[in-house]
């Protein structure tokens, strides 16, 4: 039976996305999500994105690393919100990376991009529960 996403999620007046199966809720397994939020100065969004595009990533060689995404959020009065989003096997793998030489190398040039955002990035870490 084909049901819309709004029927499956119990939402009304929402977008109409048709699914051939009900949405899948993540199987319980250990995973950790690490995010840094950046308040990028208006007009500097493309330059900020380009820094990330040109960045040499070594994450795919790090034990426990799963995925990376750069997220562009809403444009507010004086900045555009961005977030770097990584998923890890577990918090232990993330913590090990933050204490590694690979982490130091990945962040060695971070000070050169400070002119693109308003303040130091805000870190948020999450244990996946569902």
TORSE-703000 format. One record per residue (C-alpha): x, y, z. Coordinates in steps of 0.1 Angstrom, whole numbers, plus 5000, padded with zeros to 4 digits. Layout:
TORSE-703000
XYZ ...
//
This chain:
TORSE-703000
500050005000 501350344991 500950615018 502050975019 504751085043 502251305060 499951005067 502850795080 504051075103 500651195114 501151545099 498551765082 499152055059 502651935051 504451865019 503151574999 505851314995 504750964984 506550664999 506250304988 506850195024 506550355058 509450565071 512250365087 513150455123 516850395129 517550055145 519050095179 522750095176 525550305190 526350615170 527550965178 526851295159 529251585162 528251935149 529852275148 527552565142 529052865123 527453215121 528753315086 528853685078 526253785052 527953785017 530653545028 528653225024 530153114990 533753175003 532952975034 531552685014 534652704991 536952665021 535252335029 535152224993 538952274989 539852135023 541851815023 539851575043 541451275060 538351165078 537750865056 540950715070 539950775107 538750465126 535050495135 534250785111 531050735091 530051055073 530451425069 527951695056 528152075055 524752215062 523452555051 520752685074 518552995075 519753345067 519153565097 519453935102 523253955103 524553605095 523753275077 523852965099 525952675088 526852345105 529452085100 527851745107 529851425112 528651085123 530850845142 530650485152 530550605188 531650885211 534850705219 535850705182 535151085180 537051155211 540050955198 540051165166 539951495185 543251385203 544951265171 547551415148 544951395120 542651635140 545551875145 546351875108 542751925098 542452225121 545852385115 544552645091 541352725110 542453065121 542853185085 539053165080 537953365111 537053665089 534253455074 532153405105 531053615135 532353415165 534053095174 531952785162 529652635187 530052265192 527252025199 527551645204 524751395204 524451025213 521950865189 519150705209 516750595181 
//
